[in-house]
Amino acid sequence: MSQWILFANSTLAIALFVPSNKEREFPRLMATLNDLYGKKKFLVGDCWTAADCAVNAHLGYLPIFYPNEALSAYPEIQSLNERTRSNQNYRQIMGL
């Protein structure tokens, strides 16, 4: 689980929010995560964990920071964002 949290806070965050890295890293990481979430619902085990919270929090910011970014190439990420926003645990943690 800790590997996913580290991934979210280092690799994913930098790829999504550092402009010089976004163009190169964004498509690769999004495609990989899209494929992964197409095969399983959670990153670790069979329930929502801190790993999912860490990764999903970054992915959830995509529509906010990049409202014109088309995510249609990543349908699993779109579905994940919808599931995450409706998750009561996530909503409580994020103060929504």
DANORHU-V66355 format. One record per helix or strand of 2 or more residues. SS is the DSSP state (@ for helix, = for strand). FROM is the first residue (numbers start at 1). TO is the last residue. Records with the same first field share a line. If there is no record, write none. Layout:
SS = FROM-TO + FROM-TO
This chain:
@ = 2-17 + 19-39 + 50-60 + 62-65 + 75-86 + 88-93
